Amino acid sequence: MRAAEHPLAGLIAELGYEFRQPDLLAEALTHQSATEGEGRGRRNLERLEFLGDRVLGLVVARLLMEEFPDEKVGQLARRHAALVRAEALARVARQLDLGEHIVLSRGEREQDGGENPGTLADCCEAVVAAVFLDGGLEAAGNLIRRYWLPMLREDASPPQDAKTGLQEWAQARALPLPSYTVVRREGAAHAPVFEVECAVEGLPPVRAEGRSRRAAEQSAAGRMVDRIEAGIESRAPDDR
């Protein structure tokens, strides 16, 4: 089948990479829910997601070394964490319009699973892995460079550690320190997903996911900081 006739021709063109094994891309777009029940036996994106996470981390680390040759390791680490977090992945997934191509169960689709940030992030990582397996590190690096370099260059200064920033915000207002609670843990042993709730006195709690408890806490703290900066705060309980 010629590329122009492939069902995923539009996405392939957007990726800027011609697959020799297009089944890899199809696998990267198959959600776990589509391999249950009648779909049992089909390969889904889980294994590719696992690999894509590592490929993305390596390439982003190299880009940071090239772009910021004078920064210290701690600064590079904060930049790296921001660029490989689920929010950044979901942002790229939306640029690629991956949500329109993800194969989901009927139930997941009816619940707008294709727009779920976590699903988009997982699928984005799987697509990176598919390109890597099909074309090697150079092909995957070209894809990552195209979509991550603009984000990498948005901030002249390294982002502040979200948990530290939130803690300093609370202390400046004589509030108790933020608390973090794991409310859910699921996934395979080699690729767990943690959902953590971040709570700050006087504000509605927020939740976020991560592939480790620490990553989930950072993501939740980041969401709380975003809410504070946007001015979306509730009044303290005693004022209600």
LINPE-V603181 format. One record per residue. RES is the residue in one letter. OMEGA is omega in whole degrees, 0 to 359 (none if undefined). BURIAL is # if it has 16 or more other ideal C-beta (glycine too) atoms within 10 Angstrom, else .. D_LAST is the distance of its C-alpha to the last C-alpha in whole Angstrom. Layout:
res:omega:burial:d_last
RES:OMEGA:BURIAL:D_LAST
RES:OMEGA:BURIAL:D_LAST
//
This chain:
res:omega:burial:d_last
M:179:.:64
R:184:.:64
A:183:.:61
A:181:.:60
E:183:.:61
H:180:#:58
P:181:.:55
L:185:#:53
A:181:.:55
G:179:.:52
L:179:#:50
I:179:#:53
A:180:.:54
E:179:.:51
L:180:#:51
G:180:.:54
Y:180:#:56
E:183:.:59
F:169:#:58
R:179:.:62
Q:183:.:60
P:177:#:57
D:177:.:56
L:179:#:54
L:178:#:52
A:178:#:52
E:180:#:51
A:182:#:48
L:182:#:47
T:181:#:47
H:181:#:44
Q:183:#:44
S:182:#:43
A:181:#:46
T:177:#:48
E:179:.:47
G:182:.:49
E:182:.:51
G:183:.:51
R:180:.:52
G:178:.:54
R:177:.:53
R:179:.:52
N:190:#:48
L:188:#:47
E:183:#:46
R:178:#:49
L:177:#:49
E:179:#:45
F:180:#:46
L:182:#:49
G:178:#:47
D:181:#:44
R:179:.:47
V:179:#:49
L:181:#:46
G:180:.:45
L:184:.:49
V:179:#:49
V:178:#:46
A:180:#:47
R:178:.:50
L:180:#:49
L:177:#:47
M:181:.:50
E:186:.:52
E:184:.:49
F:185:.:48
P:184:.:51
D:182:.:50
E:179:#:46
K:184:.:46
V:181:.:45
G:178:.:42
Q:178:.:41
L:181:#:43
A:179:.:41
R:177:#:38
R:182:#:39
H:181:#:41
A:181:#:37
A:185:#:36
L:180:#:39
V:179:#:39
R:186:#:35
A:182:#:35
E:179:#:33
A:178:#:36
L:179:#:38
A:178:#:36
R:178:#:36
V:180:#:40
A:179:#:40
R:176:.:39
Q:180:.:41
L:182:#:44
D:182:.:42
L:182:#:43
G:181:#:40
E:186:.:43
H:183:#:46
I:178:#:44
V:183:#:46
L:171:#:43
S:180:#:43
R:180:.:42
G:179:.:39
E:180:#:38
R:180:.:39
E:178:.:37
Q:179:.:34
D:180:.:35
G:179:#:36
G:178:#:38
E:180:.:35
N:183:#:33
P:180:#:33
G:178:#:34
T:179:#:37
L:180:#:38
A:179:#:38
D:181:#:40
C:180:#:42
C:177:#:43
E:180:#:44
A:178:#:46
V:176:#:48
V:180:#:48
A:180:#:50
A:178:#:52
V:179:#:53
F:182:#:54
L:183:#:56
D:186:#:58
G:178:#:59
G:185:.:58
L:180:.:56
E:180:.:57
A:179:#:56
A:179:#:53
G:178:#:52
N:178:.:53
L:181:#:50
I:179:#:48
R:183:#:49
R:186:.:49
Y:182:#:45
W:180:#:44
L:178:.:46
P:178:.:43
M:182:.:40
L:184:#:42
R:182:.:43
E:185:.:39
D:178:.:38
A:179:.:41
S:178:.:39
P:178:#:38
P:178:.:34
Q:174:.:32
D:187:#:32
A:181:#:28
K:179:#:27
T:180:.:29
G:180:#:27
L:178:#:24
Q:179:#:24
E:178:.:25
W:180:#:22
A:181:#:20
Q:180:.:22
A:181:.:22
R:179:.:19
A:178:.:19
L:174:.:17
P:180:.:19
L:177:.:22
P:178:#:21
S:182:.:22
Y:182:#:24
T:175:.:25
V:182:.:28
V:179:.:27
R:174:.:30
R:181:.:34
E:180:.:37
G:180:.:40
A:183:.:43
A:182:.:44
H:182:.:45
A:181:.:42
P:175:.:39
V:179:#:36
F:170:#:33
E:184:#:29
V:175:#:26
E:177:#:23
C:181:#:21
A:176:#:18
V:183:#:16
E:177:.:13
G:181:.:10
L:175:#:12
P:181:.:13
P:176:.:17
V:180:#:20
R:178:#:23
A:180:#:27
E:177:#:30
G:182:#:33
R:170:#:37
S:179:.:36
R:181:.:33
R:180:.:33
A:179:#:33
A:178:#:30
E:179:#:28
Q:181:#:29
S:179:#:29
A:177:#:25
A:178:#:25
G:178:#:26
R:178:#:24
M:178:#:21
V:179:#:23
D:181:.:23
R:180:#:20
I:182:#:19
E:179:.:22
A:178:.:21
G:181:.:18
I:181:.:16
E:174:.:13
S:177:.:9
R:179:.:7
A:182:.:7
P:182:.:5
D:181:.:6
D:185:.:4
R:none:.:0
//
